[in-house]
Amino acid sequence: MKKGNWTDNEVHILHEELSRGTSLKEIGRLLSKSDTAVYLYCYRNNIPLHPRLRNPMMRNLLQIKFGKPEFFQPNKAFYRLVGINQKRWSELACGYVQPTQDELMRVAKALNFSVEETFKLMDSRQLDLFAQ
């Protein structure tokens, strides 16, 4: 396996292959890297492994609160408080799926959003339904 920094060409190939839906294992084989190295590069550089939603509500909520959604690092107490497991949270925070109204409200409450801010987000979610 090749070690070290990623070249511009490798990054270009990574983006091309991800857009085609190629598996991390196959991308790693093409680049002479492990699938773990490919995953970690994507994770560290905020490269989505799947297509993201156009208007991901949970990412929007985190962006309002923290500037960059990646700045929020939830812990076990947070997961218990909002009733969302780690896998579901990862899908929501990455913008791969939309939260339910109940999930959005629980997270907004846990992050101390005002009622007005929460409803503003909910309104933008409903407007997004008509934009499709």
C-alpha positions in Angstrom: 0.0 0.0 0.0 1.2 3.5 -0.8 1.6 5.8 2.1 1.9 9.6 2.4 0.0 12.6 1.1 -2.5 12.6 -1.7 -1.6 14.0 -5.1 -4.0 16.3 -7.0 -4.5 13.5 -9.5 -5.5 11.0 -6.8 -8.0 13.5 -5.3 -9.4 14.0 -8.8 -9.8 10.2 -9.3 -11.4 9.9 -5.9 -14.1 12.5 -6.8 -14.7 11.0 -10.2 -15.1 7.5 -8.7 -17.3 8.6 -5.8 -19.6 10.4 -8.3 -19.9 7.1 -10.2 -20.8 5.2 -7.0 -17.6 3.1 -6.9 -17.0 1.4 -3.6 -14.3 2.6 -1.2 -12.5 -0.8 -1.6 -12.4 -0.4 -5.4 -11.2 3.2 -5.2 -8.5 2.1 -2.8 -7.4 -0.6 -5.2 -7.3 2.0 -8.1 -5.2 4.4 -6.0 -3.0 1.7 -4.2 -4.4 2.7 -0.9 -6.5 0.9 1.7 -10.2 1.5 1.8 -9.7 2.8 5.4 -7.3 5.4 4.0 -9.8 6.5 1.4 -12.6 6.7 4.0 -10.4 8.7 6.4 -9.4 11.1 3.6 -13.0 11.7 2.8 -13.9 12.1 6.4 -11.1 14.6 7.2 -11.8 16.6 4.1 -15.6 16.6 4.4 -16.1 14.8 1.1 -19.5 13.1 1.1 -19.5 9.4 0.3 -23.1 9.6 -1.0 -25.0 12.4 -2.7 -26.3 15.0 -0.3 -29.7 16.4 -0.2 -30.3 19.9 -1.7 -31.6 21.4 1.5 -30.4 19.2 4.4 -32.3 20.5 7.5 -30.0 19.0 10.2 -26.9 20.4 8.5 -28.6 23.8 8.3 -29.5 23.6 12.0 -25.9 22.8 12.9 -24.6 25.5 10.6 -26.7 28.1 12.2 -25.5 27.1 15.7 -21.8 26.3 15.0 -20.9 27.9 11.7 -19.6 24.6 10.4 -21.6 21.4 11.1 -18.3 19.5 11.6 -17.6 21.6 14.7 -20.3 19.8 16.7 -19.1 16.6 18.2 -22.1 14.8 19.9 -21.5 12.5 22.9 -23.5 9.7 24.4 -25.5 12.0 26.6 -26.6 14.0 23.5 -27.7 10.8 21.7 -29.7 9.7 24.7 -31.2 13.2 25.1 -32.4 13.5 21.5 -33.3 9.8 21.1 -31.2 9.3 18.0 -28.5 6.6 17.6 -25.1 7.3 16.1 -25.8 5.8 12.7 -29.0 7.8 12.2 -27.2 11.0 13.5 -24.4 10.4 11.0 -26.9 10.2 8.1 -28.6 13.4 9.4 -25.5 15.4 10.1 -23.9 14.5 6.7 -27.1 15.6 4.9 -27.9 12.2 3.4 -31.4 12.1 4.8 -33.9 14.5 6.2 -34.9 14.5 9.9 -38.5 13.9 10.9 -40.2 16.9 12.4 -39.9 15.3 15.9 -36.2 14.7 15.5 -35.6 18.2 14.3 -37.5 19.6 17.3 -35.7 17.4 19.8 -32.3 18.4 18.5 -33.2 22.1 18.3 -34.4 21.9 21.9 -31.1 20.2 23.0 -29.1 22.9 21.3 -31.1 25.6 23.0 -32.7 27.0 19.8 -35.6 29.5 20.4 -39.0 28.5 19.3 -38.9 31.2 16.6 -35.6 29.9 15.1 -37.0 26.3 15.1 -40.2 27.3 13.3 -38.2 29.4 10.8 -36.2 26.2 9.9 -39.5 24.2 9.7 -41.0 26.8 7.3 -37.9 26.6 5.1 -38.3 22.8 5.1 -42.0 23.1 3.9 -41.1 25.6 1.2 -38.5 23.1 0.0 -41.2 20.6 -0.6 -42.7 22.8 -3.3 -39.4 23.5 -5.0 -38.9 19.9 -6.1 
